[in-house]
Amino acid sequence: MHASRKAEPYILILPALLLILLFLGFPLVENVGISLVRWQLAFRDRPFVGLHNYVRVVTSGTFGKTVLTTAVWTVGGVLVQMVWGLLVALAVDGMRRRGSRLVQSLVLLPWIVPGVVTSVIWMCMLQSDLGVVGYLINRLGGDARHVLWFSDTRLALPSVIFVNSWKAMPFWFLMIMAGLMDVPRDQLEAARLDGASALATFRHVTFQHLKPILASTATLTTIWTFNGFDIIWTITKGGPLDATATLPVATYILGFTVHDYGRASAMSVVSMVIVGIVSAPYIVALSRKLRSL
């Protein structure tokens, strides 16, 4: 009886583990296997080449630029999302009016819009000649007639980062709003009674309670942003001149444009390793916290 009770938790999670192995484990093993062979449409055979595909990926002339572009896309995107979501959450939390629920609903709208639809909307809004953004800039005294938001190598990456942040910001807003609801009101009142400024109150009270939520949300959005594909592919397809070619986009091009499935699989494995390294500190900290409970 005692042994059966000890085995009960493992029996309960067995169906979930089987599903994980089926839908995640098998494709992962299959992908690693493909990365170890030469699989190209130009050749009928698929000989084993070991780590040759990985060497070709890492030593290619564009790999360094692709990794740098991915880092800028990921870090820049997460920072913009965090600051944007934090400012909006603090503004809505300070409203304290019945209209705040309507504002919350409006803020969450971009999150439920599909990425392809988001891309098309902003491609129309940021057209240099007919876009509403250029029209507003011109009305305010600027000159946006020759600004090519997605075709200029200097503007393309910041532009797609903005579009992706506009879509992803509501998730930050939702998480931070949940955290703000748990901030003890008595501590806020005590800070105000002690004469603390709004900035000092946020720094020493609100921010301290938001730290765990910010850390977990940053980890999730870092992984999601790193793997982001639909917005970049719909708007720029990695261009112009590979200015927005991140690792997922470069992997797709290798697999479905160049049709070099071996190198594409190798690049996807490299991407997975990078994500694992970035996520490792949070996973270790979370496991320590769970063990201490």
C-alpha positions as CSV (number, residue, x, y, z in Angstrom):
1,M,0.0,0.0,0.0
2,H,2.8,2.4,0.9
3,A,4.7,1.6,-2.3
4,S,1.6,2.3,-4.4
5,R,1.0,5.7,-2.7
6,K,4.6,6.7,-3.5
7,A,4.2,5.6,-7.2
8,E,0.8,7.4,-7.5
9,P,2.3,10.9,-8.5
10,Y,4.4,9.3,-11.2
11,I,1.4,7.4,-12.6
12,L,-0.6,10.6,-12.7
13,I,2.0,12.5,-14.7
14,L,2.7,9.6,-17.0
15,P,0.2,10.6,-19.7
16,A,1.7,14.1,-19.8
17,L,5.2,12.8,-20.1
18,L,4.2,10.5,-22.9
19,L,2.7,13.4,-24.8
20,I,5.8,15.5,-24.3
21,L,8.0,12.6,-25.6
22,L,5.7,12.2,-28.6
23,F,5.3,15.8,-29.6
24,L,8.7,17.3,-28.4
25,G,11.1,14.5,-27.8
26,F,10.7,12.6,-31.1
27,P,10.9,15.7,-33.3
28,L,14.0,16.9,-31.4
29,V,15.8,13.6,-31.8
30,E,14.8,13.4,-35.5
31,N,16.1,17.0,-36.0
32,V,19.4,16.2,-34.4
33,G,19.7,13.1,-36.6
34,I,19.0,15.2,-39.8
35,S,21.7,17.7,-38.7
36,L,24.3,14.9,-38.8
37,V,23.7,14.0,-42.5
38,R,24.0,15.8,-45.8
39,W,20.4,16.2,-47.0
40,Q,20.0,18.4,-50.0
41,L,17.6,18.3,-52.9
42,A,20.6,18.4,-55.3
43,F,21.7,14.9,-54.1
44,R,19.7,11.7,-53.8
45,D,21.8,10.1,-51.1
46,R,22.0,11.3,-47.5
47,P,25.5,10.3,-46.2
48,F,26.5,10.7,-42.6
49,V,28.7,13.8,-42.2
50,G,29.0,14.1,-38.4
51,L,29.5,17.7,-37.3
52,H,30.2,19.0,-40.8
53,N,26.9,20.8,-41.0
54,Y,27.6,22.6,-37.6
55,V,31.0,23.6,-38.8
56,R,29.6,25.0,-42.0
57,V,26.9,26.9,-40.1
58,V,29.2,28.5,-37.5
59,T,32.0,29.3,-40.0
60,S,29.7,30.8,-42.6
61,G,30.3,34.5,-43.4
62,T,26.8,35.5,-42.3
63,F,26.5,33.6,-39.0
64,G,28.1,36.3,-36.8
65,K,25.9,39.0,-38.3
66,T,22.8,36.7,-37.9
67,V,23.6,36.1,-34.2
68,L,24.2,39.8,-33.6
69,T,20.9,40.7,-35.4
70,T,19.1,38.0,-33.2
71,A,20.6,39.5,-30.1
72,V,19.5,43.0,-31.0
73,W,16.1,41.8,-32.0
74,T,15.7,39.8,-28.7
75,V,17.3,42.2,-26.1
76,G,15.9,45.3,-27.7
77,G,12.5,43.8,-28.1
78,V,12.2,42.6,-24.5
79,L,13.4,45.9,-23.1
80,V,10.9,47.9,-25.2
81,Q,8.1,45.5,-24.2
82,M,9.0,45.7,-20.5
83,V,9.3,49.5,-20.3
84,W,6.2,50.0,-22.5
85,G,4.1,47.4,-20.5
86,L,5.3,48.8,-17.2
87,L,4.5,52.4,-18.0
88,V,1.0,51.5,-19.3
89,A,0.3,49.2,-16.3
90,L,1.3,52.0,-13.8
91,A,-0.8,54.5,-15.7
92,V,-3.9,52.2,-15.7
93,D,-3.3,51.2,-12.1
94,G,-3.3,54.8,-11.1
95,M,-6.6,55.6,-12.8
96,R,-8.8,54.1,-10.1
97,R,-11.9,54.8,-12.2
98,R,-14.6,52.7,-13.8
99,G,-13.1,53.5,-17.2
100,S,-9.9,51.6,-16.3
101,R,-11.5,48.2,-17.2
102,L,-12.3,49.5,-20.7
103,V,-8.7,50.8,-21.1
104,Q,-7.4,47.4,-20.0
105,S,-9.5,45.6,-22.6
106,L,-8.3,48.0,-25.3
107,V,-4.6,47.5,-24.2
108,L,-5.0,43.7,-24.5
109,L,-6.4,43.9,-28.1
110,P,-3.0,43.7,-29.9
111,W,-2.1,40.5,-28.1
112,I,-5.1,38.6,-29.6
113,V,-4.4,39.8,-33.2
114,P,-2.5,37.2,-35.2
115,G,1.0,38.1,-36.1
116,V,0.4,38.1,-39.8
117,V,-2.5,40.4,-39.4
118,T,-0.4,42.7,-37.2
119,S,2.3,42.8,-39.8
120,V,-0.1,43.7,-42.6
121,I,-1.7,46.5,-40.5
122,W,1.7,48.1,-39.7
123,M,2.9,47.6,-43.3
124,C,-0.1,49.7,-44.4
125,M,0.3,52.3,-41.6
126,L,4.0,52.7,-42.3
127,Q,3.9,53.1,-46.0
128,S,6.0,56.1,-47.0
129,D,3.4,57.6,-49.3
130,L,0.0,56.5,-48.1
131,G,0.6,55.4,-44.5
132,V,-1.2,57.1,-41.7
133,V,2.0,57.4,-39.6
134,G,3.8,59.3,-42.4
135,Y,0.7,61.5,-42.8
136,L,0.7,62.4,-39.1
137,I,4.5,63.1,-39.1
138,N,4.0,65.4,-42.1
139,R,1.0,67.2,-40.4
140,L,3.2,67.8,-37.4
141,G,5.9,69.5,-39.4
142,G,8.1,66.6,-40.3
143,D,8.9,65.0,-43.6
144,A,8.2,61.3,-43.8
145,R,7.7,61.1,-47.6
146,H,11.1,59.4,-48.2
147,V,11.3,57.4,-45.0
148,L,11.3,53.7,-45.9
149,W,10.6,52.0,-42.6
150,F,11.0,48.5,-43.7
151,S,13.3,48.9,-46.8
152,D,16.1,51.0,-45.2
153,T,18.8,48.9,-43.7
154,R,19.1,51.3,-40.8
155,L,15.4,51.4,-40.0
156,A,14.2,47.9,-40.8
157,L,15.3,46.2,-37.6
158,P,14.1,48.9,-35.2
159,S,10.8,49.0,-37.2
160,V,10.1,45.3,-36.9
161,I,11.2,45.4,-33.2
162,F,8.5,48.1,-32.7
163,V,5.8,46.1,-34.4
164,N,6.6,43.0,-32.4
165,S,6.7,45.0,-29.2
166,W,3.3,46.5,-30.0
167,K,1.9,43.0,-30.2
168,A,3.8,41.5,-27.2
169,M,3.5,44.4,-24.8
170,P,0.0,43.4,-23.6
171,F,1.4,40.3,-22.0
172,W,3.8,42.4,-20.0
173,F,0.9,44.7,-19.1
174,L,-1.2,41.7,-17.9
175,M,1.5,40.2,-15.8
176,I,2.5,43.6,-14.2
177,M,-1.1,44.4,-13.5
178,A,-1.4,41.1,-11.7
179,G,1.7,42.0,-9.7
180,L,0.5,45.5,-8.8
181,M,-2.7,44.0,-7.3
182,D,-0.5,42.1,-4.8
183,V,1.5,45.1,-3.7
184,P,0.6,45.7,0.0
185,R,-1.4,49.0,0.2
186,D,-0.3,49.6,3.7
187,Q,3.3,49.8,2.6
188,L,2.4,52.3,-0.1
189,E,0.4,54.4,2.4
190,A,3.3,54.3,4.9
191,A,5.7,55.5,2.2
192,R,3.4,58.4,1.3
193,L,3.0,59.3,5.0
194,D,6.8,59.3,5.4
195,G,7.0,61.9,2.6
196,A,8.5,59.5,0.0
197,S,8.2,60.8,-3.6
198,A,6.4,58.7,-6.2
199,L,9.7,57.6,-7.7
200,A,11.1,56.6,-4.3
201,T,7.8,54.7,-3.5
202,F,8.0,52.8,-6.8
203,R,11.7,52.0,-6.3
204,H,11.6,50.9,-2.7
205,V,8.1,49.4,-2.5
206,T,6.4,48.6,-5.8
207,F,9.5,47.5,-7.8
208,Q,10.6,45.1,-5.0
209,H,7.3,43.3,-5.2
210,L,7.4,43.2,-9.0
211,K,10.9,41.7,-9.2
212,P,9.9,38.0,-9.4
213,I,7.2,38.7,-12.0
214,L,9.5,40.8,-14.1
215,A,12.1,38.0,-14.0
216,S,9.7,35.3,-15.0
217,T,8.1,37.4,-17.7
218,A,11.4,38.5,-19.1
219,T,12.5,34.8,-19.4
220,L,9.3,33.8,-21.2
221,T,9.3,36.8,-23.6
222,T,13.0,36.3,-24.3
223,I,12.3,32.8,-25.5
224,W,9.3,33.9,-27.5
225,T,11.0,36.9,-29.0
226,F,14.1,34.9,-29.9
227,N,12.0,32.4,-31.7
228,G,9.8,35.1,-33.3
229,F,9.4,34.4,-37.0
230,D,6.0,35.4,-38.4
231,I,6.3,39.2,-38.1
232,I,9.8,39.4,-39.6
233,W,9.0,37.0,-42.4
234,T,5.7,38.7,-43.4
235,I,7.2,42.2,-43.4
236,T,10.8,41.9,-44.6
237,K,11.6,38.2,-45.2
238,G,14.9,38.9,-43.5
239,G,15.9,41.8,-45.7
240,P,16.9,44.3,-46.7
241,L,20.4,42.9,-47.2
242,D,19.8,40.5,-44.3
243,A,19.3,43.4,-41.9
244,T,16.5,41.6,-40.2
245,A,17.7,38.0,-40.7
246,T,17.5,36.4,-37.2
247,L,18.4,32.7,-36.5
248,P,14.8,31.4,-37.0
249,V,14.5,33.3,-40.3
250,A,17.9,32.1,-41.5
251,T,17.0,28.6,-40.5
252,Y,13.8,28.8,-42.6
253,I,15.7,30.2,-45.6
254,L,18.2,27.3,-45.4
255,G,15.5,24.7,-45.2
256,F,12.8,26.0,-47.5
257,T,14.6,28.3,-49.9
258,V,18.1,26.8,-50.2
259,H,16.7,23.3,-49.4
260,D,19.7,22.3,-47.4
261,Y,17.9,20.4,-44.6
262,G,21.1,19.3,-42.9
263,R,22.4,22.8,-42.3
264,A,18.9,24.0,-41.4
265,S,18.6,21.4,-38.7
266,A,22.1,22.2,-37.5
267,M,21.2,25.9,-37.2
268,S,18.0,25.1,-35.3
269,V,20.0,22.9,-32.8
270,V,22.5,25.8,-32.4
271,S,19.5,28.1,-31.7
272,M,18.1,25.7,-29.2
273,V,21.5,25.6,-27.3
274,I,21.6,29.4,-27.2
275,V,18.1,29.6,-25.8
276,G,19.0,27.0,-23.2
277,I,22.0,29.0,-22.1
278,V,20.0,32.2,-21.8
279,S,17.2,30.4,-19.9
280,A,19.5,28.4,-17.6
281,P,20.0,31.0,-14.8
282,Y,16.3,31.5,-14.3
283,I,15.6,27.7,-14.4
284,V,18.4,27.1,-11.8
285,A,17.0,29.9,-9.6
286,L,13.4,28.5,-9.9
287,S,14.5,25.0,-9.1
288,R,16.3,26.2,-6.0
289,K,13.3,28.1,-4.9
290,L,11.1,25.1,-5.4
291,R,13.4,22.9,-3.3
292,S,13.4,25.5,-0.5
293,L,9.6,25.3,-0.2
